[in-house]
Amino acid sequence: MQTATRWVMATGLLLVGGLWAADDAALPRFTEEREAAALFFVRKHLPELLPLLDELKKNNVANYQRQIREIFHVTELLADLRDEPRRYELELRIWQTENRAHVLVARLATPNDEVRQRLEAMLQTLARELVELEMQVLEFRAEQLDKELGEVKEELARLRENPDKEARERYESLLDKARKRRK
């Protein structure tokens, strides 16, 4: 664990997923409440990360706090997706898989060839899973864009159907607003 933690501290790879990496200034500040929320999230969704976080807290408090801020930021981003269960689940799985991969990368520093080969095989599996998840996210986005495009085309068709009527209604609406402001 010590070697992995030293490697993580040196590279800064722990917990920073591509979708979630944020500029330090954009992250929320560190508080005990946010730390508790972040640790609860990790305990629930990726408990194998806890020992690395504990080790990081002992050896590099500044990096530990940055990682906690990152995790808390992720919890906030995911909370915003609760109304889109499919996207929420995909993004959560991506975060979990990316961080499992980061943990494995940290453990690759082992001198044991057999263990390293097993870790590399696991890392390859995670890489495949990440590609699959990315494809699912892109499919989901494409579906959303198709739906939005259909709605825009319907609105455009409606406006083109009777532009004079639409202009009259808009004109009346603007006059109503002007009358209300004068009152």
C-alpha positions as CSV (number, residue, x, y, z in Angstrom):
1,M,0.0,0.0,0.0
2,Q,2.8,2.4,0.8
3,T,4.3,2.1,-2.7
4,A,1.0,2.6,-4.3
5,T,0.3,5.7,-2.2
6,R,3.7,7.2,-2.9
7,W,3.1,6.7,-6.6
8,V,-0.4,8.2,-6.4
9,M,1.0,11.2,-4.5
10,A,3.7,11.7,-7.1
11,T,1.4,11.4,-10.2
12,G,-1.8,12.9,-8.7
13,L,-3.8,10.3,-10.6
14,L,-6.0,9.2,-7.7
15,L,-9.6,9.9,-8.2
16,V,-9.2,12.3,-11.1
17,G,-11.4,11.0,-13.9
18,G,-11.5,12.6,-17.3
19,L,-15.1,13.6,-17.1
20,W,-14.7,15.0,-13.6
21,A,-11.3,16.7,-13.4
22,A,-11.9,20.2,-12.4
23,D,-9.7,23.3,-12.0
24,D,-8.7,23.7,-8.4
25,A,-10.4,27.1,-8.2
26,A,-13.7,25.5,-9.5
27,L,-13.7,22.9,-6.7
28,P,-15.7,23.6,-3.5
29,R,-13.5,24.4,-0.5
30,F,-12.6,21.6,2.0
31,T,-14.9,21.3,5.0
32,E,-15.5,18.5,7.5
33,E,-19.1,18.2,6.3
34,R,-18.0,17.8,2.7
35,E,-15.3,15.4,3.7
36,A,-17.9,13.3,5.5
37,A,-20.2,13.4,2.4
38,A,-17.3,12.4,0.1
39,L,-16.3,9.6,2.3
40,F,-19.9,8.3,2.6
41,F,-20.0,8.4,-1.2
42,V,-16.8,6.4,-1.6
43,R,-17.9,3.9,1.1
44,K,-21.1,3.4,-0.8
45,H,-19.8,3.3,-4.4
46,L,-16.1,2.4,-4.3
47,P,-15.0,1.1,-0.8
48,E,-11.6,-0.2,-2.1
49,L,-10.6,3.5,-2.4
50,L,-10.8,4.1,1.3
51,P,-7.4,2.6,2.3
52,L,-5.7,4.8,-0.3
53,L,-7.5,7.9,1.0
54,D,-6.5,7.0,4.6
55,E,-2.9,6.6,3.6
56,L,-3.0,9.8,1.6
57,K,-4.5,11.6,4.6
58,K,-1.6,10.5,6.8
59,N,1.2,11.3,4.3
60,N,-0.1,14.3,2.2
61,V,-2.9,16.3,3.8
62,A,-3.0,18.9,1.0
63,N,-3.4,16.2,-1.7
64,Y,-6.0,14.3,0.5
65,Q,-8.1,17.5,0.8
66,R,-7.9,18.1,-3.0
67,Q,-9.1,14.5,-3.6
68,I,-11.9,14.9,-1.1
69,R,-12.9,18.2,-2.8
70,E,-12.8,16.3,-6.2
71,I,-15.1,13.5,-4.8
72,F,-17.5,16.0,-3.3
73,H,-17.6,17.8,-6.7
74,V,-18.5,14.5,-8.3
75,T,-21.3,14.0,-5.8
76,E,-22.7,17.4,-6.7
77,L,-22.5,16.7,-10.5
78,L,-24.2,13.3,-10.1
79,A,-26.9,14.9,-7.9
80,D,-27.7,17.2,-10.8
81,L,-28.3,14.1,-12.9
82,R,-30.8,12.4,-10.6
83,D,-33.6,13.4,-13.0
84,E,-31.9,11.4,-15.8
85,P,-31.5,8.0,-14.2
86,R,-29.9,6.4,-17.2
87,R,-27.2,9.1,-17.5
88,Y,-26.7,9.2,-13.8
89,E,-26.0,5.5,-13.8
90,L,-23.6,5.7,-16.7
91,E,-21.7,8.6,-15.2
92,L,-21.5,6.8,-11.9
93,R,-20.2,3.7,-13.5
94,I,-17.6,5.7,-15.5
95,W,-16.4,7.3,-12.3
96,Q,-16.2,4.0,-10.5
97,T,-14.4,2.3,-13.4
98,E,-11.9,5.1,-13.9
99,N,-11.0,5.1,-10.3
100,R,-10.7,1.4,-10.1
101,A,-8.3,1.8,-13.0
102,H,-6.3,4.5,-11.2
103,V,-6.0,2.2,-8.1
104,L,-4.7,-0.6,-10.3
105,V,-2.2,1.7,-12.0
106,A,-0.9,2.7,-8.6
107,R,-0.5,-0.9,-7.7
108,L,1.5,-1.7,-10.9
109,A,4.6,-0.4,-9.1
110,T,4.9,-3.9,-7.4
111,P,8.1,-5.7,-8.1
112,N,6.2,-9.1,-8.4
113,D,5.9,-10.0,-12.1
114,E,3.0,-12.4,-11.6
115,V,1.0,-9.8,-9.6
116,R,1.8,-7.1,-12.1
117,Q,0.6,-9.3,-15.0
118,R,-2.6,-10.0,-13.2
119,L,-3.1,-6.3,-12.6
120,E,-2.4,-5.5,-16.2
121,A,-5.0,-8.0,-17.3
122,M,-7.5,-6.4,-14.9
123,L,-6.5,-2.9,-16.2
124,Q,-7.1,-4.1,-19.8
125,T,-10.6,-5.3,-18.8
126,L,-11.3,-1.9,-17.2
127,A,-10.1,-0.1,-20.3
128,R,-12.6,-2.2,-22.4
129,E,-15.3,-1.4,-20.0
130,L,-14.6,2.3,-20.2
131,V,-14.8,2.3,-24.0
132,E,-18.1,0.5,-23.7
133,L,-19.4,3.0,-21.2
134,E,-18.2,5.9,-23.4
135,M,-20.1,4.4,-26.3
136,Q,-23.2,4.1,-24.2
137,V,-22.9,7.8,-23.1
138,L,-22.5,8.8,-26.8
139,E,-25.6,6.7,-27.7
140,F,-27.5,8.4,-24.9
141,R,-26.4,11.8,-26.1
142,A,-27.3,11.0,-29.7
143,E,-30.8,10.0,-28.6
144,Q,-31.2,13.2,-26.6
145,L,-30.0,15.3,-29.5
146,D,-32.4,13.4,-31.9
147,K,-35.3,14.1,-29.6
148,E,-34.3,17.8,-29.3
149,L,-33.9,18.1,-33.0
150,G,-37.3,16.7,-33.6
151,E,-38.8,19.2,-31.1
152,V,-37.0,22.1,-32.9
153,K,-38.2,20.9,-36.3
154,E,-41.8,20.7,-35.0
155,E,-41.6,24.3,-33.6
156,L,-40.1,25.5,-36.9
157,A,-42.9,23.8,-38.9
158,R,-45.5,25.4,-36.6
159,L,-44.0,28.9,-37.1
160,R,-43.7,28.4,-40.8
161,E,-47.3,27.2,-41.0
162,N,-48.8,30.6,-40.2
163,P,-46.1,33.3,-39.6
164,D,-48.7,36.1,-39.8
165,K,-50.7,34.6,-37.0
166,E,-47.6,34.0,-34.9
167,A,-46.4,37.6,-35.5
168,R,-49.9,39.0,-34.4
169,E,-49.8,36.9,-31.2
170,R,-46.3,38.1,-30.5
171,Y,-47.3,41.7,-31.2
172,E,-50.3,41.4,-28.8
173,S,-48.1,39.8,-26.1
174,L,-45.6,42.7,-26.4
175,L,-48.4,45.3,-26.1
176,D,-49.8,43.5,-23.1
177,K,-46.4,43.7,-21.4
178,A,-46.1,47.4,-22.2
179,R,-49.6,48.1,-20.8
180,K,-48.7,46.2,-17.5
181,R,-45.6,48.3,-17.1
182,R,-47.5,51.5,-17.4
183,K,-49.9,50.5,-14.6
